[in-house]
Amino acid sequence: MASEDKFSWIRGAKIYQVFLDRFAGHKEKFTEDELRKGFLYGNMKALIGKLDYIKSLNFNMVWLTPFYVNQPNGYHGYHAENYNHVDPRFAYGEKILDNNKGDLFDPNDVNAETGADLVLKELVEECHKRNLKIMMDFVPNHVYMTHPYFIDAQKNENSKYRDWFYFIKKEPMEEEEKEIKGKKSNKKTKKGKKEENDKELLSHKKKREPEVTHLAFLGFADLPKLNLTNKEVQTHLINSTQKFLKYGIDAVRIDHCIGPDLPSLKNIITTIHKSYPTVPFIGEILPIGISDHSETILGITEKDLKNLDKVDLTSLKYLDEVVLKYVGCLDGALDFAFQYYVDMFVKGEIDEAKCNEEIIAHFKRYGKDFILLKNIDSHDSDRIMFRCKNNFNLFQKAMKLLYKNWEERNDPVVVYYGTEDFMNQEKTIYGEPYGDFRCRQPMYFTNAWINQFFKDN
């Protein structure tokens, strides 16, 4: 007798990715600086009012960007200051009704409910009334530097949270000191010259005192990396995630899941699965072009990263090998290889026949139990209309590739908000600070012609 498929409910799902701050309820007027790196106050209350719109396009699942309490400019949700609560800005928008962000130093913090938490609970209930499932975004690799535990650990080497992070001591550069000493001893100088050399050595020593630093997400010092080998860190993340699963959240997407070591990540997921066996954990496995930061990535090897320094047909096969290492830990993954094959097609690097051939071979590398969420753009990539250079026919072909049931796998489809609105951008997100604002424009719900495509597929 075949075993029951506990994730059968997500097979063939049509998932609509909502970028909370930019989807509904946001400000109508804003500066470019606000658009680049600030809150526009899109929020859950306004999203509730758009659920019927999402449902009308034949989507049956909503994926939310992270809603944790974030640093002042953390409009995207990936810079957590408290995992236990919803940020009031994500709940209410600009008109905050309850600004309680919790107290992490209170052992009961994860069990307390703020007003913003209750808005999330209301959103989940409203989704379920419409037969819409909902997926949360889990960010276990790093926090923002203003996280209370990191501040405490940074100030005090004896802090109980010191081992929650990866602090490193860099030793002094002794060769330069030897050179100064040699310069001093090789000269028979007057007392004044000796004092000058002594001062130079003392000044150098002060500059070269062992510098305490920390591992951080891809080297960004303001995003200190969490030490998931610490059981207390695991427990903290488990308790936080289970709190929101109790609200009825149906699935979990794991941000940058190659960052933590695989055994620790697996233990977190296995523990949560004991209570929530039908909640799939879907990983973001995106190791392309980040080999320079291999010391911050504990889930895969430096060799893996070097083999994925660029995107071509060879590296995409290797990407599949890397993703397959997570079978048995994750229940599925976002399908970036699929996205890159489509990207190569719309850029003219491969023709449609070759694209189909490579995608079929790609899916055959996986067992059908491992869920692959097909997507062609997201909050971290140029929009598909931009990559198609406003070519409508090419855009249509890309959408048909996305919606095709490859190898009868019945994998879920992910559509990034605004795709149905032809949302575009003037230039690429890459090559400038905060350039990703270009693919995170506010939603205005203006076009209607493409809606029929989604209704029919």
GIMO-V170590 format. One record per run of one state. SS is the DSSP state (helix for helix, strand for strand, loop for the rest). FROM is the first residue (numbers start at 1). TO is the last residue. If there is no record, write none. Layout:
# GIMO-V170590
[[SS	FROM	TO] [SS	FROM	TO]]
This chain:
# GIMO-V170590
[[loop	1	7] [helix	8	10] [loop	11	13] [strand	14	18] [loop	19	19] [helix	20	23] [loop	24	31] [helix	32	37] [loop	38	43] [helix	44	48] [loop	49	50] [helix	51	56] [loop	57	60] [strand	61	64] [loop	65	67] [strand	68	70] [loop	71	79] [strand	80	86] [loop	87	87] [helix	88	92] [loop	93	108] [helix	109	111] [loop	112	114] [helix	115	129] [loop	130	132] [strand	133	138] [loop	139	141] [strand	142	142] [loop	143	147] [helix	148	155] [loop	156	161] [helix	162	164] [strand	165	165] [loop	166	166] [strand	167	170] [loop	171	173] [helix	174	185] [loop	186	190] [helix	191	207] [loop	208	210] [strand	211	214] [loop	215	215] [strand	216	216] [helix	217	219] [loop	220	223] [strand	224	226] [loop	227	230] [helix	231	246] [loop	247	250] [strand	251	254] [loop	255	261] [helix	262	275] [loop	276	279] [strand	280	283] [loop	284	290] [helix	291	296] [loop	297	301] [helix	302	306] [loop	307	312] [helix	313	324] [loop	325	326] [strand	327	327] [loop	328	329] [strand	330	330] [loop	331	331] [strand	332	335] [helix	336	346] [loop	347	351] [helix	352	364] [loop	365	370] [strand	371	375] [loop	376	383] [helix	384	387] [loop	388	391] [helix	392	403] [loop	404	405] [helix	406	408] [loop	409	412] [strand	413	416] [loop	417	418] [helix	419	421] [loop	422	434] [helix	435	439] [loop	440	450] [helix	451	456] [loop	457	457]]
